Amino acid sequence: MGADIVYRKVSWTIEAGVLDQVQARVPRGQQSSYATEALRRQLERDDLADLVADLVEANGPLDEGAVARFGDALR
């Protein structure tokens, strides 16, 4: 745990099937870290979605053909 990072204990309700999969995949002492990383990735995706929405608002709709070509290039 880093000196600059502040941690807080929380209690959340999670779907049983999701929790079962996490518990089967991640050792007990590492589950909080796993959840933190998953939440961090989701926040990054949310930020990206916000950026795309802002760009669409400023510049108009995306060119679906260009999006498809870019997606193909990434694969």
Secondary structure, 3 states (H helix, E strand, C coil): CCCCCCCCCCCCCCCHHHHHHHHHHCCHHHHHHHHHHHHHHHHHHHHHHHHHHHHHHHHCCCCHHHHHHHHHHHC
